[in-house]
Amino acid sequence: MKFFSWNVNGFRSVLKKGFMDWLEVAEPDVLSLQEIRSEWEEVDLGVRRQLESAYDICWFPARSKKGYAGSATLTRRELGFTLTPGLGIEAYDAEGRMISAQRGELVFLAGYFPNASQGLVRLPFKRAFAQDLAKLVAAHHAAGRHVLMAGDMNVAPGELDLARPKDNLLSPGFTVEERADFQGYLAAGLVDVLRERHPGEPGLYSWWTARGGARERNVGWRIDLFLASQGLLERVQDAQIHANVLGSDHCPISLELT
């Protein structure tokens, strides 16, 4: 199965920038989208029909604010995933944060993790989200399930994961607190798949600011991630960042699982 994750920075916007052409080439079996920023009914009818012909779709827009945040998960119909929106915690679910897709003992948790925001005004909210999510992962493991977690996690786990770590020690996405909470996912039994395979490789980024030609110069951050249960690692065939795919300030990431 080919899993993809992509923060599209507005689904209707990315549709105008070649999304459907990308989808035809990439052929994901499971796809998580973040920052969809739209209701399903607002998407072009032809696009909806095309997607519905191939995928089961869980479209989970934010209820708290129109045109804000939101996530979606698409799974090929023949795979038989059960899709469930939300974590059962209203504060997160009102923003369309996370979707669970389950097939047997495999659970795919994916979505749009909170941003601490300028001035770190949402850091307490983000920390609570991370800690609640780590508890959920631990509960799945305790029940004998395997977890694959993906999305725009809005945190660079370590200094290798952003171009200018020293300049960003107090920036949203690289605070001591956020990185400590990321370690909570690992303590719950998950592994950062790309970093496990490329432990010392710099320059692996998935998001770039629109300012100053940052993407062209690869001055970026790796904040879009796949984490996997230890027991899934032997089934991982490939993990990639697709930095050449345009259409958003993020690029897609992928993981192939046997």
C-alpha angles and dihedrals in degrees: 000000000000114000121194133184126191135170097214096185092226122359096221088050095052090048087066090053101058103280096144091049089051091049092053091053098040095046097196118196090200123021131184118196125192133198092023089162095191145080116251090243090058092062118096110274094230091054091048092052092047093051094043091054091064108022144050102229133206107189110189113180123178115269094192096067131010115243093014132121115314131149141218137200124202122191127181109259095233092058093068101219118171109226122208124180120219140009095256091255111113098211091060098033092054087065095048092241110154141019128193122213117187132189114171109306094345118098120188110199111187143155149091113324116208122268117229086223131209112320087018088265092151097041094108090051091048092048092051090050092051093048093048091048092050089053090052091051090050090050091052090050091048088054091054097255129136118231131209111186124188145159146088096320093180093222132097103216098210146358092275089060098070133041097233110030097161091055093051106047091120097033124113107267097030107055121128089247095053093047090048090053090050087056086057089067090054091047088054088061106271129129128210095237101198094046091046088058097039103032099168105022116123127202097048101136135158103184133048131181115245090233128098099001091289095159094051089051092041093237095154151123133249101224100135107084148170116216120186138189114259089246092059097055095088088055095053109106100174142359122190146170111219099209092163093066110097132191100093140040084254126057128218122266125201144195128191118211127188 
